[in-house]
Amino acid sequence: LANDGLRGDAFLLLAQIHQLRGRLDEGIQAYMHAEESYRSANRITNALDAAVGRSDLTRRVGKFDDAIALAIAVETESNEVGYPVGAYCAVQCRGLVHWERGQTQEALALGERVLALSSANNDDKWENRSHMLIGVVLQSMGRSNESIGHFEICLQAYKANDNRNGLQAALGNIGMAYANVAEYDKALEIYNESLRLARS
């Protein structure tokens, strides 16, 4: 069992390296091997995390139906074993698939579902991720004024946690939202703040 767990850890690392190098198909295979190894070691939550990684990469290579099917399976099993993070990840992945397909109402509903689940479990990290998804979806629906509030929530959380990548993403989205509603001075102010952060 210990060897299976270590094998799972090795495949997980390999999957992440493939992902960083843009070798998404190889990453999908490595995530699949990680999941199988973790299941053999009875490390179910690790197996579910690997399955979420595989679902996300499957989405990124454009195999949307496969990504959704895998995400639904992960959500179901995560709920059965009491692993809420696995459920959040799976629902978020489905939301991204619908958003990329232009199915914004479905994406928005799934983002709101992740927000409700993560709020009920006091999971700040996933609350922020769901606010980011909701904001992006609202912006793509032409509802930029509504998206700003969601991005602002993320911005405050990322400032509190000194998450520079999150700050950059939130600032970029806020700037875009202000530009979309023709508040160009505010958009420019936000973009300049983002540039100062990038240079520091």
C-alpha positions, 0 to 999 in steps of 0.5 A: 500500500505504501508503494502505491501511495508513493507511486501516486505522489510521483504520478501527481508530480509528473502530471503537474510538470506536464501541465506546466509544460503545456503537455496536457494529454500527457498530464491527463494520463499521469493524473489517471495513473495517480488516481489509480495508484491512490485508490490502490493505496486507499487514499481516496481524497488524493484519488479524487484530487487527481481525478479533478486535475484530470477533469480540468485538463480534459476541459482544457483540451476541449473534451467538454463532455468527458470533463463534465462526466468526470466532474459529476462522478468526482462530485458524487463520490466526494459527497459520498465520502464527505470530502467537500473540497472534491465536490467544490472542485468538480462543480467549479470545473463544470462551471468553467466548461459551461462558461467556455461553451457560452452556456453562461446561465448554467455556469453562473448557477454552478458558480453560485452553487460552489459559493453556497457550498463553500460558505456553508463549510466556512471555506474562504479559499473556495468562496473566493474562487467561486466569486471569481468564477461568478464575476467572470461569467457575469462580465461575459454576460454583459453584466459588468457592474454586478461582476465588480462586487465579486471581484472586489471580494476576491481582491480584499481576500487576496490582499489579506492573504498577500496572494500576489497572483490572486491580486493580479487576477482580481485587479485585471478583472476589475479594470476590465469591468470598469472599462466595459461600463465606460468608467475609463478613469477608474479602469486606468487607476486599477490597471496602474495599481496592477502595474505597480504590483507587478513591478514591486 
